[in-house]
Amino acid sequence: MSAHEPTSTQANALELAILARLSVAGAPVDASKLKVVSREITGAGSYTTFASADPPPELWRDRVGLDVLIEVPGVPNGLGAVLWLNNDLPLCLEIYTFGGDSWDGSFAGYCLK
């Protein structure tokens, strides 16, 4: 696994859709104020780390899970997501596959069901 410098410091369309859904679910996130500092594609998911991410992963305490399935062409069982928080500040958005599927990070044609 290697971290990739983000091509933009802005969240991408899929990340924004997930953050918007999580905001409705009780994790108020102002995506316009988030700065992406790294994005890692693992083959089974991704980690998008935000500038507020000071604590190391072992200190991430709070999380809000996405309550819908993310459908992406080429990922038969879909994706899920968790937003890791510390003191209500977004630290990392984790996106993961189900059923041992692989995912290359592409999301064209995604749908939250």
MOPAC internal coordinates of N, CA, C and O (Angstrom, degrees):
PM7 1SCF
backbone

  N    0.0000 0     0.00 0     0.00 0    0    0    0
  C    1.4413 1     0.00 0     0.00 0    1    0    0
  C    1.5271 1   108.27 1     0.00 0    2    1    0
  O    1.2310 1   121.34 1   -48.11 1    3    2    1
  N    1.2921 1   115.05 1   131.89 1    3    2    1
  C    1.4549 1   117.76 1   176.10 1    5    3    2
  C    1.5089 1   109.61 1  -133.94 1    6    5    3
  O    1.2310 1   121.62 1   -37.16 1    7    6    5
  N    1.3138 1   114.50 1   142.84 1    7    6    5
  C    1.4662 1   119.84 1   179.09 1    9    7    6
  C    1.5123 1   108.87 1   -76.10 1   10    9    7
  O    1.2310 1   121.05 1   -34.29 1   11   10    9
  N    1.2887 1   115.60 1   145.71 1   11   10    9
  C    1.4489 1   122.19 1   178.52 1   13   11   10
  C    1.5144 1   108.49 1  -116.56 1   14   13   11
  O    1.2310 1   121.25 1   -43.95 1   15   14   13
  N    1.3295 1   115.22 1   136.05 1   15   14   13
  C    1.4510 1   118.21 1   173.10 1   17   15   14
  C    1.5249 1   107.29 1   -65.20 1   18   17   15
  O    1.2310 1   119.68 1   -47.29 1   19   18   17
  N    1.3030 1   118.21 1   132.71 1   19   18   17
  C    1.4613 1   118.82 1   179.16 1   21   19   18
  C    1.5260 1   109.79 1   -68.24 1   22   21   19
  O    1.2310 1   120.70 1   -36.14 1   23   22   21
  N    1.3282 1   116.26 1   143.86 1   23   22   21
  C    1.4560 1   119.94 1   176.80 1   25   23   22
  C    1.5167 1   110.57 1   -72.31 1   26   25   23
  O    1.2310 1   120.72 1   163.84 1   27   26   25
  N    1.3119 1   116.22 1   -16.16 1   27   26   25
  C    1.4549 1   122.33 1   178.37 1   29   27   26
  C    1.5225 1   108.36 1  -144.68 1   30   29   27
  O    1.2310 1   120.43 1   -29.64 1   31   30   29
  N    1.3071 1   116.78 1   150.36 1   31   30   29
  C    1.4581 1   119.56 1   175.22 1   33   31   30
  C    1.5256 1   111.07 1   -84.22 1   34   33   31
  O    1.2310 1   120.86 1  -177.69 1   35   34   33
  N    1.3207 1   115.97 1     2.31 1   35   34   33
  C    1.4623 1   122.12 1   178.31 1   37   35   34
  C    1.5314 1   109.69 1   -96.40 1   38   37   35
  O    1.2310 1   120.79 1   -29.85 1   39   38   37
  N    1.3105 1   116.09 1   150.15 1   39   38   37
  C    1.4557 1   120.61 1   173.12 1   41   39   38
  C    1.5268 1   108.62 1   -66.34 1   42   41   39
  O    1.2310 1   120.34 1   -34.76 1   43   42   41
  N    1.3490 1   116.96 1   145.24 1   43   42   41
  C    1.4629 1   120.03 1   178.46 1   45   43   42
  C    1.5330 1   110.60 1   -81.16 1   46   45   43
  O    1.2310 1   120.34 1    -2.76 1   47   46   45
  N    1.3121 1   116.95 1   177.24 1   47   46   45
  C    1.4729 1   121.78 1  -174.61 1   49   47   46
  C    1.5297 1   112.37 1   -59.80 1   50   49   47
  O    1.2310 1   119.84 1   138.86 1   51   50   49
  N    1.3200 1   117.91 1   -41.14 1   51   50   49
  C    1.4654 1   120.30 1   179.18 1   53   51   50
  C    1.5272 1   110.10 1   -66.32 1   54   53   51
  O    1.2310 1   120.41 1   133.80 1   55   54   53
  N    1.3150 1   116.81 1   -46.20 1   55   54   53
  C    1.4576 1   120.42 1   179.16 1   57   55   54
  C    1.5267 1   111.25 1   -60.58 1   58   57   55
  O    1.2310 1   120.40 1   137.90 1   59   58   57
  N    1.3216 1   116.83 1   -42.10 1   59   58   57
  C    1.4681 1   120.49 1   178.08 1   61   59   58
  C    1.5218 1   111.59 1   -62.04 1   62   61   59
  O    1.2310 1   120.22 1   138.38 1   63   62   61
  N    1.3354 1   117.18 1   -41.62 1   63   62   61
  C    1.4682 1   120.86 1   178.94 1   65   63   62
  C    1.5271 1   110.78 1   -63.61 1   66   65   63
  O    1.2310 1   120.57 1   138.96 1   67   66   65
  N    1.3291 1   116.52 1   -41.04 1   67   66   65
  C    1.4673 1   120.64 1   178.51 1   69   67   66
  C    1.5220 1   110.06 1   -65.86 1   70   69   67
  O    1.2310 1   120.49 1   133.51 1   71   70   69
  N    1.3312 1   116.67 1   -46.49 1   71   70   69
  C    1.4714 1   120.50 1  -179.85 1   73   71   70
  C    1.5243 1   111.42 1   -61.67 1   74   73   71
  O    1.2310 1   120.25 1   141.97 1   75   74   73
  N    1.3319 1   117.13 1   -38.03 1   75   74   73
  C    1.4607 1   120.70 1   177.84 1   77   75   74
  C    1.5309 1   110.02 1   -64.23 1   78   77   75
  O    1.2310 1   120.18 1   136.79 1   79   78   77
  N    1.3178 1   117.26 1   -43.21 1   79   78   77
  C    1.4690 1   121.03 1   179.53 1   81   79   78
  C    1.5304 1   110.55 1   -65.74 1   82   81   79
  O    1.2310 1   120.25 1   140.09 1   83   82   81
  N    1.3242 1   117.12 1   -39.91 1   83   82   81
  C    1.4638 1   120.45 1   178.60 1   85   83   82
  C    1.5264 1   111.08 1   -67.12 1   86   85   83
  O    1.2310 1   119.98 1   146.74 1   87   86   85
  N    1.3167 1   117.65 1   -33.26 1   87   86   85
  C    1.4607 1   120.99 1   176.91 1   89   87   86
  C    1.5155 1   110.46 1   -62.13 1   90   89   87
  O    1.2310 1   120.68 1   138.68 1   91   90   89
  N    1.3191 1   116.30 1   -41.32 1   91   90   89
  C    1.4675 1   121.39 1   177.36 1   93   91   90
  C    1.5253 1   109.93 1   -65.27 1   94   93   91
  O    1.2310 1   120.56 1   147.69 1   95   94   93
  N    1.3373 1   116.53 1   -32.31 1   95   94   93
  C    1.4630 1   121.44 1  -177.34 1   97   95   94
  C    1.5243 1   113.08 1   -82.62 1   98   97   95
  O    1.2310 1   119.81 1  -177.60 1   99   98   97
  N    1.3346 1   117.96 1     2.40 1   99   98   97
  C    1.4552 1   119.20 1   174.80 1  101   99   98
  C    1.5085 1   116.37 1   113.94 1  102  101   99
  O    1.2310 1   119.38 1  -174.75 1  103  102  101
  N    1.3219 1   118.79 1     5.25 1  103  102  101
  C    1.4674 1   121.30 1   176.30 1  105  103  102
  C    1.5176 1   107.59 1  -113.80 1  106  105  103
  O    1.2310 1   120.37 1   -97.51 1  107  106  105
  N    1.3439 1   116.90 1    82.49 1  107  106  105
  C    1.4667 1   118.93 1  -175.23 1  109  107  106
  C    1.5222 1   111.30 1   -60.94 1  110  109  107
  O    1.2310 1   121.14 1   -61.51 1  111  110  109
  N    1.3176 1   115.42 1   118.49 1  111  110  109
  C    1.4601 1   121.93 1  -177.62 1  113  111  110
  C    1.5162 1   107.81 1  -129.37 1  114  113  111
  O    1.2310 1   120.87 1   -54.54 1  115  114  113
  N    1.3179 1   115.94 1   125.46 1  115  114  113
  C    1.4608 1   120.65 1   173.74 1  117  115  114
  C    1.5177 1   107.19 1   -94.96 1  118  117  115
  O    1.2310 1   120.68 1   -87.43 1  119  118  117
  N    1.3310 1   116.31 1    92.57 1  119  118  117
  C    1.4636 1   121.81 1  -175.37 1  121  119  118
  C    1.5197 1   112.44 1   -60.50 1  122  121  119
  O    1.2310 1   120.07 1   154.39 1  123  122  121
  N    1.3311 1   117.47 1   -25.61 1  123  122  121
  C    1.4662 1   119.52 1  -179.73 1  125  123  122
  C    1.5251 1   111.60 1   -68.29 1  126  125  123
  O    1.2310 1   120.20 1   161.22 1  127  126  125
  N    1.3329 1   117.23 1   -18.78 1  127  126  125
  C    1.4644 1   120.88 1  -179.92 1  129  127  126
  C    1.5242 1   112.88 1   -98.50 1  130  129  127
  O    1.2310 1   120.32 1   177.23 1  131  130  129
  N    1.3285 1   116.99 1    -2.77 1  131  130  129
  C    1.4582 1   120.15 1  -179.06 1  133  131  130
  C    1.5222 1   110.85 1   -85.36 1  134  133  131
  O    1.2310 1   121.16 1   -41.47 1  135  134  133
  N    1.3181 1   115.39 1   138.53 1  135  134  133
  C    1.4548 1   121.63 1   175.26 1  137  135  134
  C    1.5257 1   107.93 1  -117.72 1  138  137  135
  O    1.2310 1   120.85 1   -58.28 1  139  138  137
  N    1.3254 1   115.99 1   121.72 1  139  138  137
  C    1.4567 1   121.31 1   178.29 1  141  139  138
  C    1.5280 1   108.07 1   -78.30 1  142  141  139
  O    1.2310 1   120.79 1   -54.03 1  143  142  141
  N    1.3382 1   116.09 1   125.97 1  143  142  141
  C    1.4615 1   119.78 1   178.09 1  145  143  142
  C    1.5190 1   112.41 1  -105.95 1  146  145  143
  O    1.2310 1   120.27 1   156.97 1  147  146  145
  N    1.3330 1   117.09 1   -23.03 1  147  146  145
  C    1.4660 1   119.87 1   174.17 1  149  147  146
  C    1.5189 1   109.80 1  -158.39 1  150  149  147
  O    1.2310 1   122.02 1   -25.35 1  151  150  149
  N    1.3081 1   113.73 1   154.65 1  151  150  149
  C    1.4586 1   120.81 1   177.14 1  153  151  150
  C    1.5230 1   106.19 1  -140.72 1  154  153  151
  O    1.2310 1   120.56 1   -58.59 1  155  154  153
  N    1.3185 1   116.54 1   121.41 1  155  154  153
  C    1.4557 1   121.90 1  -177.85 1  157  155  154
  C    1.5278 1   109.31 1  -117.30 1  158  157  155
  O    1.2310 1   120.60 1   -56.41 1  159  158  157
  N    1.3212 1   116.45 1   123.59 1  159  158  157
  C    1.4662 1   121.95 1   175.19 1  161  159  158
  C    1.5242 1   106.55 1   -99.60 1  162  161  159
  O    1.2310 1   120.10 1   -57.00 1  163  162  161
  N    1.3190 1   117.41 1   123.00 1  163  162  161
  C    1.4655 1   120.87 1  -173.24 1  165  163  162
  C    1.5244 1   113.92 1  -100.08 1  166  165  163
  O    1.2310 1   120.01 1   167.21 1  167  166  165
  N    1.3245 1   117.59 1   -12.79 1  167  166  165
  C    1.4571 1   120.89 1  -173.66 1  169  167  166
  C    1.5193 1   111.25 1    99.88 1  170  169  167
  O    1.2310 1   120.68 1   153.94 1  171  170  169
  N    1.3278 1   116.30 1   -26.06 1  171  170  169
  C    1.4653 1   121.78 1   175.94 1  173  171  170
  C    1.5208 1   110.11 1  -120.69 1  174  173  171
  O    1.2310 1   120.63 1  -170.44 1  175  174  173
  N    1.3235 1   116.39 1     9.56 1  175  174  173
  C    1.4587 1   120.57 1  -179.19 1  177  175  174
  C    1.5116 1   110.86 1   162.66 1  178  177  175
  O    1.2310 1   121.54 1    21.33 1  179  178  177
  N    1.3336 1   114.66 1  -158.67 1  179  178  177
  C    1.4637 1   119.61 1   179.03 1  181  179  178
  C    1.5221 1   109.96 1  -154.89 1  182  181  179
  O    1.2310 1   121.77 1   -20.65 1  183  182  181
  N    1.3257 1   114.22 1   159.35 1  183  182  181
  C    1.4552 1   122.78 1   173.44 1  185  183  182
  C    1.5239 1   107.46 1  -126.94 1  186  185  183
  O    1.2310 1   120.49 1   -58.16 1  187  186  185
  N    1.3156 1   116.66 1   121.84 1  187  186  185
  C    1.4618 1   121.82 1   174.62 1  189  187  186
  C    1.5214 1   106.47 1  -111.32 1  190  189  187
  O    1.2310 1   121.17 1   -63.89 1  191  190  189
  N    1.3291 1   115.37 1   116.11 1  191  190  189
  C    1.4558 1   121.53 1  -176.73 1  193  191  190
  C    1.5176 1   109.27 1  -101.00 1  194  193  191
  O    1.2310 1   121.23 1   -44.25 1  195  194  193
  N    1.3180 1   115.25 1   135.75 1  195  194  193
  C    1.4605 1   121.69 1  -177.74 1  197  195  194
  C    1.5326 1   110.68 1  -103.14 1  198  197  195
  O    1.2310 1   120.37 1   -20.80 1  199  198  197
  N    1.3078 1   116.91 1   159.20 1  199  198  197
  C    1.4615 1   123.33 1  -174.69 1  201  199  198
  C    1.5202 1   113.25 1   -58.46 1  202  201  199
  O    1.2310 1   119.63 1   155.03 1  203  202  201
  N    1.3002 1   118.30 1   -24.97 1  203  202  201
  C    1.4655 1   121.12 1  -179.68 1  205  203  202
  C    1.5260 1   112.14 1   -76.57 1  206  205  203
  O    1.2310 1   120.68 1  -179.45 1  207  206  205
  N    1.3176 1   116.30 1     0.55 1  207  206  205
  C    1.4702 1   121.04 1  -173.63 1  209  207  206
  C    1.5257 1   111.81 1   -79.45 1  210  209  207
  O    1.2310 1   120.28 1   -99.92 1  211  210  209
  N    1.3247 1   117.07 1    80.08 1  211  210  209
  C    1.4549 1   121.00 1   177.10 1  213  211  210
  C    1.5246 1   112.80 1   -86.79 1  214  213  211
  O    1.2310 1   119.12 1   135.59 1  215  214  213
  N    1.3299 1   119.28 1   -44.41 1  215  214  213
  C    1.4574 1   118.84 1  -176.25 1  217  215  214
  C    1.5334 1   111.34 1   -73.29 1  218  217  215
  O    1.2310 1   120.28 1   -32.55 1  219  218  217
  N    1.3337 1   117.07 1   147.45 1  219  218  217
  C    1.4684 1   120.18 1   174.27 1  221  219  218
  C    1.5288 1   109.88 1   -69.27 1  222  221  219
  O    1.2310 1   119.96 1   -20.99 1  223  222  221
  N    1.3462 1   117.68 1   159.01 1  223  222  221
  C    1.4782 1   121.07 1  -175.56 1  225  223  222
  C    1.5175 1   114.74 1   -51.43 1  226  225  223
  O    1.2310 1   119.40 1   146.55 1  227  226  225
  N    1.3214 1   118.75 1   -33.45 1  227  226  225
  C    1.4690 1   118.80 1  -178.38 1  229  227  226
  C    1.5324 1   112.51 1   -67.28 1  230  229  227
  O    1.2310 1   119.93 1   166.35 1  231  230  229
  N    1.3300 1   117.75 1   -13.65 1  231  230  229
  C    1.4633 1   120.96 1   178.10 1  233  231  230
  C    1.5303 1   113.13 1  -100.67 1  234  233  231
  O    1.2310 1   119.99 1   178.56 1  235  234  233
  N    1.3268 1   117.63 1    -1.44 1  235  234  233
  C    1.4608 1   119.83 1   177.29 1  237  235  234
  C    1.5149 1   107.47 1   -68.12 1  238  237  235
  O    1.2310 1   120.45 1   -58.11 1  239  238  237
  N    1.3021 1   116.75 1   121.89 1  239  238  237
  C    1.4566 1   120.28 1  -173.18 1  241  239  238
  C    1.5200 1   113.65 1  -108.75 1  242  241  239
  O    1.2310 1   120.42 1   136.20 1  243  242  241
  N    1.2868 1   116.79 1   -43.80 1  243  242  241
  C    1.4538 1   120.25 1  -172.66 1  245  243  242
  C    1.5222 1   110.02 1  -101.00 1  246  245  243
  O    1.2310 1   121.08 1   -32.44 1  247  246  245
  N    1.3220 1   115.54 1   147.56 1  247  246  245
  C    1.4616 1   119.57 1   177.82 1  249  247  246
  C    1.5237 1   109.32 1  -150.82 1  250  249  247
  O    1.2310 1   121.90 1   -28.37 1  251  250  249
  N    1.3042 1   113.96 1   151.63 1  251  250  249
  C    1.4616 1   121.16 1   175.28 1  253  251  250
  C    1.5168 1   105.94 1  -128.48 1  254  253  251
  O    1.2310 1   120.74 1   -54.86 1  255  254  253
  N    1.3196 1   116.20 1   125.14 1  255  254  253
  C    1.4608 1   121.07 1  -179.85 1  257  255  254
  C    1.5117 1   111.85 1   -94.04 1  258  257  255
  O    1.2310 1   121.21 1   -33.72 1  259  258  257
  N    1.3098 1   115.28 1   146.28 1  259  258  257
  C    1.4530 1   121.70 1   176.10 1  261  259  258
  C    1.5159 1   109.03 1   -70.06 1  262  261  259
  O    1.2310 1   120.25 1   -44.97 1  263  262  261
  N    1.3210 1   117.13 1   135.03 1  263  262  261
  C    1.4653 1   121.36 1  -175.47 1  265  263  262
  C    1.5196 1   113.67 1   -97.91 1  266  265  263
  O    1.2310 1   120.41 1  -165.79 1  267  266  265
  N    1.3205 1   116.82 1    14.21 1  267  266  265
  C    1.4627 1   121.06 1   178.00 1  269  267  266
  C    1.5260 1   108.87 1  -134.94 1  270  269  267
  O    1.2310 1   120.94 1   -16.00 1  271  270  269
  N    1.3058 1   115.81 1   164.00 1  271  270  269
  C    1.4597 1   122.88 1   176.39 1  273  271  270
  C    1.5248 1   109.30 1   -88.59 1  274  273  271
  O    1.2310 1   120.63 1   -41.89 1  275  274  273
  N    1.3229 1   116.41 1   138.11 1  275  274  273
  C    1.4596 1   121.43 1   174.31 1  277  275  274
  C    1.5228 1   106.78 1   -98.07 1  278  277  275
  O    1.2310 1   120.61 1   -63.13 1  279  278  277
  N    1.3203 1   116.44 1   116.87 1  279  278  277
  C    1.4585 1   120.73 1   176.70 1  281  279  278
  C    1.5213 1   108.92 1   -95.20 1  282  281  279
  O    1.2310 1   121.05 1   -50.42 1  283  282  281
  N    1.3373 1   115.59 1   129.58 1  283  282  281
  C    1.4532 1   122.85 1   179.12 1  285  283  282
  C    1.5283 1   106.99 1  -134.25 1  286  285  283
  O    1.2310 1   119.88 1   -49.33 1  287  286  285
  N    1.3311 1   117.83 1   130.67 1  287  286  285
  C    1.4599 1   119.18 1   176.96 1  289  287  286
  C    1.5320 1   110.90 1   -53.59 1  290  289  287
  O    1.2310 1   120.91 1   -45.48 1  291  290  289
  N    1.3268 1   115.87 1   134.52 1  291  290  289
  C    1.4516 1   121.24 1   178.67 1  293  291  290
  C    1.5186 1   114.79 1    90.44 1  294  293  291
  O    1.2310 1   120.26 1   177.18 1  295  294  293
  N    1.3343 1   117.10 1    -2.82 1  295  294  293
  C    1.4623 1   121.28 1   177.42 1  297  295  294
  C    1.5356 1   106.41 1  -120.81 1  298  297  295
  O    1.2310 1   120.61 1   -88.32 1  299  298  297
  N    1.3371 1   116.44 1    91.68 1  299  298  297
  C    1.4727 1   120.81 1  -169.73 1  301  299  298
  C    1.5294 1   115.89 1   -55.61 1  302  301  299
  O    1.2310 1   119.92 1   140.60 1  303  302  301
  N    1.3262 1   117.75 1   -39.40 1  303  302  301
  C    1.4637 1   120.52 1  -176.13 1  305  303  302
  C    1.5218 1   113.62 1   -96.54 1  306  305  303
  O    1.2310 1   120.18 1  -179.44 1  307  306  305
  N    1.3146 1   117.27 1     0.56 1  307  306  305
  C    1.4544 1   121.35 1   176.07 1  309  307  306
  C    1.5182 1   114.04 1    82.05 1  310  309  307
  O    1.2310 1   121.71 1     3.34 1  311  310  309
  N    1.3392 1   114.33 1  -176.66 1  311  310  309
  C    1.4567 1   123.14 1  -177.10 1  313  311  310
  C    1.5248 1   110.30 1  -125.41 1  314  313  311
  O    1.2310 1   121.17 1   -25.29 1  315  314  313
  N    1.3056 1   115.36 1   154.71 1  315  314  313
  C    1.4566 1   122.70 1   171.12 1  317  315  314
  C    1.5166 1   108.12 1  -123.83 1  318  317  315
  O    1.2310 1   120.17 1    -5.70 1  319  318  317
  N    1.3224 1   117.28 1   174.30 1  319  318  317
  C    1.4611 1   120.30 1  -179.55 1  321  319  318
  C    1.5205 1   111.00 1  -151.81 1  322  321  319
  O    1.2310 1   121.59 1   -29.47 1  323  322  321
  N    1.3265 1   114.57 1   150.53 1  323  322  321
  C    1.4641 1   123.58 1   175.89 1  325  323  322
  C    1.5179 1   107.14 1  -136.29 1  326  325  323
  O    1.2310 1   120.72 1   -45.36 1  327  326  325
  N    1.3246 1   116.23 1   134.64 1  327  326  325
  C    1.4570 1   121.62 1   173.34 1  329  327  326
  C    1.5203 1   107.55 1  -103.97 1  330  329  327
  O    1.2310 1   120.55 1   -60.47 1  331  330  329
  N    1.3378 1   116.55 1   119.53 1  331  330  329
  C    1.4572 1   122.55 1   178.29 1  333  331  330
  C    1.5202 1   108.44 1   -89.57 1  334  333  331
  O    1.2310 1   120.99 1   -44.85 1  335  334  333
  N    1.3330 1   115.71 1   135.15 1  335  334  333
  C    1.4591 1   122.53 1  -174.62 1  337  335  334
  C    1.5241 1   110.64 1  -128.42 1  338  337  335
  O    1.2310 1   120.88 1   -23.79 1  339  338  337
  N    1.3185 1   115.92 1   156.21 1  339  338  337
  C    1.4518 1   122.33 1   168.60 1  341  339  338
  C    1.5234 1   106.74 1  -139.38 1  342  341  339
  O    1.2310 1   120.54 1   -60.60 1  343  342  341
  N    1.3318 1   116.57 1   119.40 1  343  342  341
  C    1.4708 1   121.04 1  -175.05 1  345  343  342
  C    1.5257 1   111.29 1    52.81 1  346  345  343
  O    1.2310 1   120.85 1  -137.57 1  347  346  345
  N    1.3237 1   115.98 1    42.43 1  347  346  345
  C    1.4625 1   124.15 1   178.97 1  349  347  346
  C    1.5327 1   114.05 1    66.65 1  350  349  347
  O    1.2310 1   119.47 1  -170.51 1  351  350  349
  N    1.3178 1   118.61 1     9.49 1  351  350  349
  C    1.4654 1   121.21 1   175.05 1  353  351  350
  C    1.5214 1   109.49 1   -96.87 1  354  353  351
  O    1.2310 1   119.96 1   -48.44 1  355  354  353
  N    1.3302 1   117.68 1   131.56 1  355  354  353
  C    1.4655 1   120.66 1   178.99 1  357  355  354
  C    1.5291 1   110.94 1   -65.79 1  358  357  355
  O    1.2310 1   121.25 1   -52.32 1  359  358  357
  N    1.3128 1   115.22 1   127.68 1  359  358  357
  C    1.4598 1   120.96 1   178.18 1  361  359  358
  C    1.5194 1   111.25 1  -103.82 1  362  361  359
  O    1.2310 1   121.42 1   129.55 1  363  362  361
  N    1.3323 1   114.90 1   -50.45 1  363  362  361
  C    1.4654 1   119.36 1  -173.13 1  365  363  362
  C    1.5246 1   109.65 1  -153.42 1  366  365  363
  O    1.2310 1   121.43 1   -43.77 1  367  366  365
  N    1.3240 1   114.86 1   136.23 1  367  366  365
  C    1.4595 1   120.80 1   173.09 1  369  367  366
  C    1.5183 1   107.05 1  -103.06 1  370  369  367
  O    1.2310 1   121.24 1   -63.01 1  371  370  369
  N    1.3182 1   115.23 1   116.99 1  371  370  369
  C    1.4581 1   121.74 1   179.35 1  373  371  370
  C    1.5246 1   108.50 1  -102.70 1  374  373  371
  O    1.2310 1   120.57 1   -54.56 1  375  374  373
  N    1.3190 1   116.51 1   125.44 1  375  374  373
  C    1.4635 1   122.61 1   175.30 1  377  375  374
  C    1.5253 1   106.26 1  -114.94 1  378  377  375
  O    1.2310 1   120.09 1   -44.65 1  379  378  377
  N    1.3280 1   117.44 1   135.35 1  379  378  377
  C    1.4624 1   120.38 1  -174.95 1  381  379  378
  C    1.5208 1   111.27 1  -140.73 1  382  381  379
  O    1.2310 1   121.28 1   -24.61 1  383  382  381
  N    1.3275 1   115.16 1   155.39 1  383  382  381
  C    1.4607 1   121.64 1   178.33 1  385  383  382
  C    1.5252 1   109.75 1   -90.62 1  386  385  383
  O    1.2310 1   121.52 1   -16.15 1  387  386  385
  N    1.3187 1   114.69 1   163.85 1  387  386  385
  C    1.4585 1   122.65 1   173.46 1  389  387  386
  C    1.5181 1   109.21 1  -111.75 1  390  389  387
  O    1.2310 1   120.72 1   -24.85 1  391  390  389
  N    1.3112 1   116.23 1   155.15 1  391  390  389
  C    1.4488 1   121.60 1   170.99 1  393  391  390
  C    1.5199 1   115.47 1    65.06 1  394  393  391
  O    1.2310 1   119.85 1  -153.51 1  395  394  393
  N    1.3182 1   117.89 1    26.49 1  395  394  393
  C    1.4576 1   120.02 1   178.05 1  397  395  394
  C    1.5127 1   114.58 1    73.63 1  398  397  395
  O    1.2310 1   120.13 1  -166.94 1  399  398  397
  N    1.3292 1   117.36 1    13.06 1  399  398  397
  C    1.4686 1   120.30 1   178.39 1  401  399  398
  C    1.5250 1   110.56 1   -66.38 1  402  401  399
  O    1.2310 1   121.24 1   -22.12 1  403  402  401
  N    1.3215 1   115.23 1   157.88 1  403  402  401
  C    1.4571 1   122.29 1   172.46 1  405  403  402
  C    1.5144 1   108.37 1  -103.95 1  406  405  403
  O    1.2310 1   121.14 1   -26.25 1  407  406  405
  N    1.3341 1   115.42 1   153.75 1  407  406  405
  C    1.4610 1   121.12 1   178.75 1  409  407  406
  C    1.5110 1   108.13 1  -147.52 1  410  409  407
  O    1.2310 1   120.85 1   -49.18 1  411  410  409
  N    1.3155 1   115.98 1   130.82 1  411  410  409
  C    1.4653 1   120.83 1  -177.21 1  413  411  410
  C    1.5208 1   113.13 1   -94.77 1  414  413  411
  O    1.2310 1   119.88 1  -174.68 1  415  414  413
  N    1.3214 1   117.84 1     5.32 1  415  414  413
  C    1.4487 1   121.79 1   178.41 1  417  415  414
  C    1.5301 1   114.27 1    94.75 1  418  417  415
  O    1.2310 1   120.20 1   171.34 1  419  418  417
  N    1.3278 1   117.23 1    -8.66 1  419  418  417
  C    1.4710 1   119.04 1   178.63 1  421  419  418
  C    1.5240 1   109.02 1   -76.48 1  422  421  419
  O    1.2310 1   121.29 1   -33.44 1  423  422  421
  N    1.3302 1   115.14 1   146.56 1  423  422  421
  C    1.4698 1   118.08 1  -174.94 1  425  423  422
  C    1.5235 1   112.60 1  -139.00 1  426  425  423
  O    1.2310 1   119.55 1  -166.88 1  427  426  425
  N    1.3180 1   118.47 1    13.12 1  427  426  425
  C    1.4750 1   120.40 1   177.85 1  429  427  426
  C    1.5190 1   109.08 1   -55.90 1  430  429  427
  O    1.2310 1   120.65 1   -48.63 1  431  430  429
  N    1.3095 1   116.35 1   131.37 1  431  430  429
  C    1.4620 1   121.39 1   179.19 1  433  431  430
  C    1.5209 1   113.88 1    81.97 1  434  433  431
  O    1.2310 1   119.74 1  -164.14 1  435  434  433
  N    1.3276 1   118.10 1    15.86 1  435  434  433
  C    1.4645 1   120.41 1  -178.81 1  437  435  434
  C    1.5320 1   110.61 1   -65.76 1  438  437  435
  O    1.2310 1   121.39 1   -20.94 1  439  438  437
  N    1.3329 1   114.95 1   159.06 1  439  438  437
  C    1.4564 1   121.30 1   176.73 1  441  439  438
  C    1.5241 1   107.79 1  -151.03 1  442  441  439
  O    1.2310 1   120.63 1   -46.73 1  443  442  441
  N    1.3187 1   116.40 1   133.27 1  443  442  441
  C    1.4699 1   120.61 1   173.74 1  445  443  442
  C    1.5085 1   107.48 1   -93.99 1  446  445  443
  O    1.2310 1   120.40 1   -60.24 1  447  446  445
  N    1.3240 1   116.83 1   119.76 1  447  446  445
  C    1.4725 1   122.72 1  -176.06 1  449  447  446
  C    1.5091 1   111.23 1  -106.26 1  450  449  447
  O    1.2310 1   120.10 1   180.00 1  451  450  449

